[in-house]
């Protein structure tokens, strides 16, 4: 077990180090403000990414990067966004979990006027006015509660909220339909001109590219992406390095009657000027988050809800799933034989030490008992494994059948997670836990019988009393352990979620300057988890002290009875050794039972 722990720790540490060292690497020769010169970049495996890329510093505020897939457009953006004075819109849209307002502000200082302005530029005004979105709308994990276009526009508003002098927008309009995308593009161009900032945009739509002042055309080469041509759109077009696509029709979907409300702009009309927008009352009002009234029963429900006990049917159904009563019976007999003859070996040694058995007979029985114990332990291990495999085959067969028949309502990702995580539990962990529980309680039963046999039948009375106290202690501990384990798992979920969000939105977090806020969020979640873990350890200590007290009491009673009752030295030593072994068995049994409930 110790070697397995070291091995797993070594593998995990290696994965963490590889993750920290991963990413794109390159050598930046010169940075001139927002533009780069002679930039070469390679991936960690040595694959070329950029080959001597040079973006000349041209007198332009609105610049477009275009080119084929894999030509290095996004890679250039990733290089440029490493500067502190850059607001970055990433190609893979990611939103932090929370409300829409929190996703746009993103931990920065609240500015109501700026919030309204960036929402206006990103084309969110109509959604606020019509009630499709509110600032209190929960965006879900990575924006899963929003449509693709809404996610893109919210992410654009978050980018613009930073208000820095340089702006990078990586393919923002791919998720927007033609009318909305064109309107947002015009808004953004007007915003850049009014704010006097530099803007680099990755565009794949030629109809939008021609409205930019300068165009850089990238191409994928053998040594990585390189600049094929640059200059005004008309010049690049005349040299044949951009192919103009036919204009998209203004109406690609059936026209629906538009509302006649004069306060709402028609979607096909140009957007109003935005120097200092007078936001509609609906938008101004929507910037105030009005949370729903808290339910008195929902507060701290995670900590007050009691986790029900695992019903006995869970274990019986698991055993029935093997569809092999003979294997189950044989496996149980193997456990009984193993524990019974282990006690028999100890009894045999006690008799021999007291002169109750001859040496030759002792050797024959010793060999016989040892062989029975070895064979029974071999068969119990094999049969336990067979039961786990057969039960797992039945469970996974039913799960696969339900998926193929369309009965499973879960998402594909959840199903994949279930299969990958539960196959080891059902096939290996649960059978092993069953085996340990059976072994512990059989050992306790046979040890109690050995104490009564070796010392006196009157020891049954204190054994029964101590057994009753033990049952009450274990029931109390198991209830608490179930709830604490559930709390720990729930507290680990947000920590893992923060790690995932930080991985997905690392560049956004760095470009917005909110690294410290995310570190603080992580520390708070970690403290909550550590409090739960500390409580679990206190609960373990509570159990250990009381079980030690029970075992020591039993040992004291066994010693008193062995002195009071006439018995042989071998039996007295055997009885005391069994009383001492009860200490570990009691602790081991309750922990194995608790672990079995947790993996079930």
N, C-alpha and C positions, 0 to 999 in steps of 0.2 A: 504493500500500500504506500509506503514511504517513497519507494523508487518510482511508482506510478505518479505520485504527486510531483516529484522533482522533474520527471519527464514531461508532464503536462505543463508545468510552470516554464520549462525551457522552451517548449514549442510556442506557448502563448507570448512569452517575452520576445521571441523571434518575430512573430507576426506583428506585434506592436512596433518593434524597431523598423521592420520593413514598411509599415504604414507611415511612420514618421518620416522616413527617408524617401518615400515615394514622391511622384510628381514630375513635372517637367524641369529640366535643368539646362542652363545655357550660360553664355558669356556675353554680357552687355558691354559693348565698347564705349558708346557715348549716348547720353540722354540729353537732348536739347529741349527743355521745357516739356512739351507734350509729345514730341516726335522722337523717333529713334534713328540711329545711324549704324549701318553695318552690323546688324544683329544676327547672330547665329545661335541656333537652339537645337538640342537633341533630347530625346526621351531617355529615361534611365537605362533602357536596353540597348541604347546606341542608335536607334532609328532616327534619321534626320527629320526635324520638324520644320525649321526655317533655315534658309541658306542665304546668308549675307543680306538680310532684308534691310533696305534703307527707305525711310519715309522722309523725303525732303521737307523742310520747313517752308511751306507755301503760305502766302497771305490768304488763308481761308479759315472761316469759322464753321463751315458745314461740309464735312468730308465723308465720302462713302468708300467702303471697302467691298469689293465684289469679286467673284471668282468661283471656280468649280469647287465641288466637295473635296475636302482634304488639302486645299491649297494654303491653309495656314491663317485664315481670317480670324477664327476664334483664338488661336494661339497668340497672334499679335495682340489681341484684346487682353488676354491674360497677362501678357508681359507689361502692357501699358498700365493696366489697373493696379500694378504693384506700387505706383506712386501714391503719396498721401493726398494729393489734391485732385483726385479723380473720383467721380461718381460712376458706378458701373452697373449696367443692366446685363445680366448673364443670359446666355443662350438658353440654358436649361432653367426654366422658371422655377423658383423655389420661394415659398412664403412660410414664414414662421407661424407656428400654431398659436391661435389666439383670435382676437377680434380684427376686423378690417382696419380699424384705426390704429391698433397696436402694430399691425403689419406694415403700415405706411410710415408711421413715426419711428418705429423700430428702435425704441429705447433712447431716442434723441430728445432734445428739448422741444416741448410743445409750442407750436406757433400756429394759431388758428388761421391767420391770414394766408400763411404759406401753405397750410394744409388745403385750404379751399382752392388756391391757385394751381397746385400740382394736380389736384383731382380734376380741375377744369381742363388742364392740358392733356391729361391722360384719357379724357373722354368718359369720366365716371359721372358727370353731372346728370345725364339722362337716367342712369341707373338709380341715382339717389332720388331724383324727382319722381320717377314712376314707382318707387318703392321696391324695385328689384334688389337693391342693396341698401344697407344702412351701415353706419360706422360701427355699430354693435354686432354686425353679422359675424358669426364665427366662420373663419376661412377653412378650418379643418387641417388635418395633417398635410403639409406641403400644398395647401390650397385646394384640397380634394372636394370641398363643398362649393367651389366656384367652377364656372365653365372655363374652357381654355382661353377664350378672349378676355374674360374678366380677370383671370390670373395674370395675364400679360399686362393688362392696363393697371392693375393694382401694383404689380412689380415696377412698372414704369413710374408711377406716382411715388413709390418708395425711393427710387433712384433720384428723381428730381427733388425730393424733399431735402436732400443733403445740401443743395445750393452751392456746390463747389465750382471752381472756375473751369474745370475740364469734365467732359461727359463722354462716356462710351456706351453705345447702345448696340448690343449684339443680336441682330435679327429679331427685333421686337414685333414685327408686323406679320410674321408667318402664321400666327394664331388668330389674326383678325380678318374679318371678311373685307371685301374690297372697299365698300363705302366707309366703314368705320376706320379701317386702316389708313385710307387716304386723308380722312379728317384729322385723325390723331397725328399723322405725319405733318400736315400743315400747321397744326397747333404747336408741335414740337419745334418746327423750323422757326415759327414766329417767336416762340419762347427763347430760343437760342439767340436770335437777333436782338431781342429786347434786353436780355440779361448780359449780352456781350461775352458769352462763354465759347470755348472751343468744343466741337462735337465731332466724334467719329462714329459712324454708323455702319454696321454690317448689313448689307441689303442684297437680297436675291431677286427682287422685283425691279426689272429695268425701268418700268414706268415711274417708280419712286426714285431710282438712281439718277435719272435725268434732271431731277429737281435739285440735286446737290451741286455745290460750287465746283468741287474737285472730286475726281473719281480715281481710285487706285484699283487696277485689275491684277489679281494674284493668280498664279498658275502653279500647279503641282509638278515639281521636277524630280529627277532622280536623287538629288541631294536635299530635298525638302522644298517648301514653298518659296517662291520668289516673285518680285514685282515685275509683271510683264509689260505694263504700260500705266501711265498716269497723266493727269491733266484734266482740263474741262471736258465735260461729257461729250460735247460736239466733236472735239478733237480726237478723243479716244474712239468715238463711233466712226469717224471718217477713216481712221486707220484700220478699221475692221476688227478691233479687239473686243467689241461689245456687239452682240446681235440684238437688235431691237425686236421685242416680241409684239404681236398684235395687241392693240388696246383691249382691255377687258370690258365686256359689256357692263353698263351701269346697272342692269337689272338681270341678275342671274337666278332669281327666285321669284315666285309669284308675289305680286304686289298686294299688300293688304291695306285696307283703309287706315289712314293715319288719324290720330286724335286731333280734334279741332281746338284743343286747349291752346290759346295763344301764348301761354307761359312756357310751353314745351316746344323747342325748335324742331323743324322737320329734319329728318336724318339726312336728306339729300341736299339741304341748303348749306352754304359755307358757314363755318363756325364764327361766332362773333369775335371781335377784337378782344385781346386779353391783357392790355397794359395794366389795368387795375380792375379786375372783374368784380362787378357787383353780383355776388352770389345770390341765387334765389333763397327765399326764406326756408324752403324745405332743406336745402343743403346746409344752411347755417344751423338750423335746428338739429340736423342729423349729426353734427359734430359732437354733440353731447351724448355720451353713452348712458342709456337708462337701463340698468340691469334689472332683470325680473326680480320680484320680491322673493327672498330666500324662503324655502319651505322649512318649517320647524323640524320636520322629520328628516330632511336631507342633510342637515349640518352634521359634519363629522360622522357620516354614515359608514365610512370606511373603517372607523375605529370602534364603532358601537355595534355594528352588525356581527352577530355570532355566526360562525361557520358551523353548519350542521355536521354531526358525526357521519362517518362513512358507514352506510348501511351494510349489514352482513351479506345482503344479496350481491353486493359488488364483488366480494371474494368468491362466493359460490358461483356466480355467473361466469367469472373468469375461469374457474376450474372446469365448469361445464363446457366452456367453449373448446376445450381440448377434445371433447367427444371420445374420451378414453377412460372409462371408469376403472378398467383393469390397471392402467398405468398409474392412475391416481392412488389406488389402493396399494399397489406395489411400492410406490414412492413413499407413502406414509409408513408402510412396514419397514422400509429401509431406514427411515429416520428413527423409528422406535427401536429397531435392532441395534443401530449404532449407539444410541444413548444408553440403552439397557446394558449392553455388554461392556460399555465403558465403565459403568458403575460396577458391573460384575468383576472387571479387572481390578478395580480398587478394593473390592471386598475380598478378592482372592489374595491380594498382597497383605491385607489386614489379617486374614486367617493364618497365612504363612508366617508372618512376624510374631504371632501369638502361639505358634506351634500347633495350630489346629489342622494342619494338612501336611502330608509328607512331601518331601522334595521332588520325587519323581512324578507324583500325581500333580503337584503344583506346576511343574514344567509343561506337562501335557495340556493341562487346562489353560495355562498362560498362552501357549502357542495357538490353541483352539480359539480362545476368546479374541486374541489379537487378529487372527485371520478373519473371524466373523466381523470385527469392527472395520478392518480394512476393506473387505468386500462390500459391506453395507454402505460405507461412506462413498465408495466408488459408484455404486448403483444409485445412491440418492442424488449425487451430483449429476450423473447422466440423465436420470429420469426427470429431475427438476428442469434441466435444459430442454429436454424433449417436450415437457408440458408447456414451457414458455413459448417454444417455437410453434407448437400446435395451436395454442390459444391465440398467439399473434397472427398466425395464418388465417384463423377464423375472423378475427376482428378486422384485419386489413382487407380481407376479401369482401366483407360486408360493406366497408367504407368505400372501396373501389366500385362495388356494384351500385351503391346509392348514388355515387357521382355520375356513373355512366347512364343511369336512369333518370338523372335530373332531379333527384330528391335532395341533393346537398345545396343549401342556399348560401354557403360561405363563398368567399372570393377565392380565386385560384391561389393567390399568395398565401392565404390562411391555410388552405388545404395542403399546399406544399410544406408549410411550416409544421403542420400537424404530422405529416408523414415522416419528415426528417427528424423531428424531436421525439415523437412517441414510439417509433419503431424500436429504439434501444430500451425504452422504459418497459414496453410490453414484452419484448423478447428476452431481455436480460435482467434489468433492474428489479422488476416486480417479482419474477420467480426467485431471485436471490434473496429478496427481502422476506418472501414467504418462508423460504428455507431457514433463514436465521430466526424468525419468530418461532417456528415450530421447534427448532433446536433449543432455543432458550427455555421455552416453557416445559419441554420434555426434560431438560436438564434440571430445572427447578423441581419438577415433580419427583424425579428419581433421587435427587439429592435429599429432598425432604424425607422420602421413604428410607433412604440410607441412614439418615440421622436417627429416625425412629427405630430402625432395626439394630443399629450399632449401640445405641445408648439405652433407650427405654421407650415403650409405647406411650408413656405419659408426655413425651415431647410433642405429640400430636396436638395437644391443647395449646401450648404457646405458638406452635407453628400456625394453627388455625387463626389465632388472634392476630399475629403479625401478618398473615396473609390477607386478612380483612382490611387491616390498615394500609397494606401495600396496594390493594385494589382501589381504595379511595384516593390514595396519593396519585396513582397512575392516571385515573380518570380525570382528576383535577389538572394534572400536568398536560395530558393530551389535549384537553379543551383549550388551554392557554397556548400550547405549542401550535395548534392548528391556526388559531387567530393571529398569533405573532408571525407565523410563516407567511400567511396570506398578506399581512401588512408589509412584511419585508419585500415580497414579490411586487406588491403595488408601488412601493417606494422605489424599487429598482427600475420599474417601467419608465418613469419620467427621466431618470438618469440616462438610460439607454436612448430615450427619445432625444434628449439634449445632445448626446454624442452624434446621433444620426443627423440631426438638424445642423450641427456644427460642421459635419462632414459635407453635407449637401450645399450649405450656404456659407462655406468658409470664406470665399472671396468677397461675398456681400458683407459679411460681418466685418472683415478687415477694411473694406472700402468705406463703410459707414462709420468706422471708428468706435464700434460698440463691443470690442473684445472684452473690456473690463466688465461690462454689464453681463455678458454671457458667462464669464468666469464667476461672477457673484451668484447668478442663477444656479450654476452647477454646484457651488459650495453650499448653498441653501438646501438643495435636493440631497446632497451627500450627507449633510448634517441630519436631515430627517431619517435617512436610511441608517445612519450610525446609531441614532437614538433607538430605533427598533432593534437593531442588532445587539445593542447593549442590554435591552430588556430581555431578549432571548437568552443571553448569557446569564443574566440574573435568575431567570427561570430555571436554567440548567443547574445553577448553583443551589437554588432552593431545593430541587429534587435530589441532588447529590448528597446534601447534608442530611436530609431525612432518611434516604435509603441507607446511608452509612450508619445512622443511628439505629435503624431497624436491624441491620446485619450485625452490628456490634452487640445489640441486645440479645439476638439469637445466639451469638457465640458465647456470651456470658452465661446464658441459661444452659447451653450445651455443656459448658465446663462445670457448672454447679451440679447438673444431673449426673455427669460422668463421675464426679467425686462422691455424690450421694448414693448412686446405684453401683452395685458391684458389677464390674465388667472387666474384660481383658484389656491389656494395654493397646493391642492392635485395634480393637473396636473403638476404644476411647480416642486414639489418634485419628482413626478414620472418620468418626463422628465430628470431631473438632475441625478437621480439614474440610469436610463438607459444609459445615457451618460458615467457615471462612470463605469458601468459594461462592456461597450464596450472595455475598456482597457484590461481586462483579456481575453475577447472573441477574440479580434484580435490576441493576442499572442498565445492563445490556438489553434485557428483555423489553423494558419500556421504551428505550430509544429505538430498538428495531421495530417495535409496533408503531411508534410515531412515524418513523421513516416510511414504513409500508403504507400508512394512511396518506402521507404526503405524495408519494409517487402514484398512488391510486387515483 
